[in-house]
Amino acid sequence: MKYRIELTKKAQKFIRSQQPKQQERIVQAIYKLPQGDVKALVGKSNVYRLRVGNYRIIYELDNDILLITVVDVGNRVQIYKQI
């Protein structure tokens, strides 16, 4: 099963603001979704987080149309305050 991956403008902006090595790490992790250190977010349906070092990638998963939408990317301390 191959998922189509879309990134919101907010997620793209955060990724572009990082150092090149961090950008590469984050993008590689995104394109391996839904594999990795993934956990469902409590209180939200079909919303998950992926851990990449000190960063968290928040995404929605739609199995009906095989779509992963990366909603936000950020530092682990700040990302949960924004949700």
C-alpha distance (Angstrom), angle and dihedral (degrees) to the residues before:
residue distance angle dihedral
M1 . . .
K2 3.78 . .
Y3 3.79 118.1 .
R4 3.78 124.0 -151.5
I5 3.80 110.6 -129.5
E6 3.79 125.4 -148.0
L7 3.80 127.6 -179.4
T8 3.78 125.4 -152.6
K9 3.81 118.6 -128.6
K10 3.80 89.1 -109.2
A11 3.81 91.6 56.7
Q12 3.81 92.3 45.3
K13 3.81 91.2 50.7
F14 3.81 92.6 52.4
I15 3.80 92.9 48.0
R16 3.81 92.2 49.6
S17 3.82 90.3 51.4
Q18 3.82 92.7 59.9
Q19 3.78 130.0 88.6
P20 3.84 114.0 -88.1
K21 3.82 94.2 -106.3
Q22 3.80 91.5 51.2
Q23 3.80 91.1 46.0
E24 3.78 90.4 54.2
R25 3.81 92.6 47.7
I26 3.80 92.9 50.0
V27 3.81 95.0 45.0
Q28 3.80 92.5 48.0
A29 3.81 90.2 51.4
I30 3.81 91.4 49.0
Y31 3.79 93.2 53.0
K32 3.82 90.8 51.0
L33 3.82 91.0 58.1
P34 3.01 133.4 159.6
Q35 3.81 85.4 34.1
G36 3.78 124.3 77.1
D37 3.81 135.3 55.6
V38 3.81 93.7 -22.5
K39 3.81 127.2 163.6
A40 3.77 132.1 173.0
L41 3.80 116.2 -113.6
V42 3.79 113.2 -117.7
G43 3.79 114.4 -115.0
K44 3.80 95.0 17.1
S45 3.78 124.8 90.7
N46 3.81 118.8 -136.4
V47 3.82 91.5 -0.1
Y48 3.80 118.0 123.1
R49 3.76 140.3 171.9
L50 3.79 129.3 -138.2
R51 3.79 119.2 -155.8
V52 3.81 117.1 -139.6
G53 3.80 107.5 171.9
N54 3.82 107.2 -67.9
Y55 3.79 92.0 -14.7
R56 3.79 129.5 87.9
I57 3.78 126.8 -153.9
I58 3.80 113.5 -155.0
Y59 3.79 114.6 -158.6
E60 3.78 143.0 165.7
L61 3.77 120.8 -132.4
D62 3.81 123.0 -150.3
N63 3.80 108.9 -174.9
D64 3.81 93.4 -179.6
I65 3.80 93.3 68.4
L66 3.83 97.3 19.4
L67 3.81 94.1 -116.5
I68 3.80 130.3 148.9
T69 3.80 115.1 -167.5
V70 3.80 114.8 -165.6
V71 3.80 101.9 -145.7
D72 3.80 100.9 179.9
V73 3.79 143.1 -8.2
G74 3.76 124.6 -161.0
N75 3.77 152.1 126.4
R76 3.79 112.0 -53.6
V77 3.81 92.6 -118.8
Q78 3.81 95.3 53.1
I79 3.81 104.2 31.6
Y80 3.82 97.3 73.0
K81 3.82 91.8 51.2
Q82 3.82 89.8 58.8
I83 3.80 96.5 53.0
